[in-house]
Amino acid sequence: MTVDEILARLETLGDAARRKHNAKAGAPDDQFGVKLGDIRAMAKELKADRELAIKLWETGNVEAQLLATLIIKPRSLSADELDALTRSVTCSQVADWLNSYVVAEHPEKESLREKWMEAKDRWAARAGWHLTAGRVNKSGDGLDLPMLLDRIESDMPEAMPEVQWTMNNTLAAIGIHHPEHRERAVAIGERIGLYRDWPASKGCTPPYVPTWVGAMVKRRG
């Protein structure tokens, strides 16, 4: 399928109500309102294709970019190419799929993480904290957790919302997986109070750190 054919098909799958919902969540105007499951189904049909993925990304269309993250092999991108893609993201949903399916699987993700942790660009910084949260969740080996807590405490209140999200995830990960730092992580969450009133579906844990940490620690026994 060509890029034009894919865009035409995505458009037919779009839904006005979902498009409106996406817009409220911060999606740009260039989106069709396609269900994420439909995008995944298309990716299975198309299979891996680096060149097609790049062309889809360059359209700037949200669904095309989401599709691109599913059909590009991380190793087919150089670190510089991935850095450029990361900084060209236009909304959080695309950022999260890129970070989860491409960035997290890239062989140079650690060097990129270190670079992005100092970035002023919101999407690069979001990716850096996303990778850091992932490392904390796994073991945290090699990370200076007290330093991360210092930085979160000082920087998160004034950070851009896109960055606050993954900083908050890192804070929660420290509290959940590292008991020696749990009290401080929860205290920081209480003082900063991000997502305190965030609505959560039944059975879900809201991202307010004190609640999140308490629920996960209880669940883990």
N, C-alpha and C positions, 0 to 999 in steps of 0.2 A: 504493500500500500504506500502511496505517496503521502507527503505531509498534508496536501490539500484534501485528499480522500479521508485521511484520519480526522482532520478538523471537521470536515462535513459530517462524518459519522458521530463524532463527539457532540456536535451541535444537535443532532437528532435525538441524542440520549439525554440532553439537558432538560431541566425542569425549572420553571419559573419560581416556584416556592423555594426550592433548594438554592437557586441563584440569589434570591433575596436573603435567605438565611446566611449564605456564605458572605454576602456583602456586609451584613451586620457583624460578622466575625472578622472582618478586615480584609477580605479578598478584594483584589482590584476589579475593575469593570470588565476586563478581558477574561471572562469565565462563562461557562455554559450552565453550570449547576448540575454536573454529572455525578451520580452516585460513585463513591470510591470503589465499590465492588465491581461496577461496570468498567472502571479504568483497569482494575486488576485483570479482569477477564480479557480485555483487549491486549494487555501486555503478554498474556499467555499465548495469544494468537500470533503476535508479532515476533516474539522471542528476542534474544539479545541482538542489538544492532547499534553500534556506536554512532555511525554517521547519521542514521535516522534520529537517534536520540538527541544529538547535537542540534539538528535542524528543528526538531520539535521544541527544544528548549528556547531556541532563538526566536520562536514566534511570540513569546511572552504570554501566551495563553496559559492559564492556570492548569487546566486539565492536561494540556499537551506537555507541560513541564512535569506534572505528576507522572504521566506515562513515561516520560524520558527517564525518570529515576529508576523505573522498573526494568527498562530494557538496555541499560548501559552497564557493562561490567566495570567495576571500580578500577581494576588494574589496567583498563584501557586508557585511563586518564593520567596525565602527569600531575604532579603536585601543583604546579602552576595553573594547569587547566581546572583542577578541582577548586583551587582557591578562587579563580575567576567566576566559576559557576556559583560558588557559595555566596560571593559578594553581589551577585546579580539577582538573587532571590527577591521576590516581590511580596510574599505573604508567608505566614507562619506554617500553614499546612504544607506548602512546597518545601520550606526549610526543614520541617520535621521528616518528610520522606527522604529528602536528599541526605540529611544527617544519618538517618537510620539505615538506609539501603545502599548508600554509596560511600559517604564519608567514613562511617564506622567500619567498613570493610576494606578501606584503602590501605595499602602497605606503608604509606608514609603518614598515617594519621597522627602519630605521636609528634612528629616534627611540626605538622600543621596545627595540632592542638596547642603546642607551646607558642607558636606564632599568633594564633587567633586569641589566646588568652590575654594578649596585650593589644588587640586590635580596637580601633575606634569604630569601625564599621559594625553596625548592629547585628548583621547576619553572620559575619565572621565570628564576632564575640559569642553569639548564641551557639554556634557550632563548637567553639572552644569549650564552653561550659557544658555542652551536651556530652562531649567526649570525656570531660573531667568527671561528670556525674557517673558515666559508665564505668570509669576506672574505680571510682569510690565504691560503686555497687559490687564490683568483682572482688576487690581486696584492698585497694588504696595503696598498695605497695609502691614505694618510691615517691609518693605525694606527701607534701608537708601539710597535713590536715589542719593544724592550728593556724598556719598562715592562710589557708583557704577560708577558714572561719573569720579571721581578721578582715580579709578582703571582702567577704560577703557582708559582714556587719557594717563596714564603712562605705562600700560601693553600691550595694543593692538598692537602697532607698532612692538613689538618684539615677540609677541605670535606666536605659530605655526599656519599655515593657517587654519587647522581644527578647532582651537579654535577661531581664528579671526572672522570666519563666525558667530558664535552664540554670540560673544561679540558685533559684529556690529549689529546683530538683537536686542540685548538688548538696545544699544544706540539709534537705531531708535525707539524702543518701548517707551523709555522715552520721546523722542522728540514728538512723535505722541500723546501720551495719557496724558502727564503731561505738560501743557502749562507753568507752572512756571519754568520748566527746559528746555524748548524748545530752547531758544536762545543758551544756553551753549551746548546742545547736537548737534545742527547744527554746532556750531563753532568748536567743537571737530571733527566732521565729515569732515569739510572743511580742518582742519589742518592735519588730518591723511590721508585723501583722499583715503581710501580703496574703491575699486571697482568703481572708478571714470569713467573709460572707459569700464565698464562691459556692454557687448551687451545685449539688452533686446528685446524680441519679441514685435510686435505691440500690444499695449494695456496693456503691462506689465510695472511695475515700476522697474527700476534697483535698486540694493541694496546700491547705493551711498547715504549715509544718508541725505545730504541736499536735494537731489532730491526726495528721498523716503518720507521724512517727509513732504515736501511741497506738494507733490501730495496727500498724504493721508489726510492731514489737509484740503486741498481744497475739496476733495471728501466727507469728513465728514461734511463739511459746518461749 
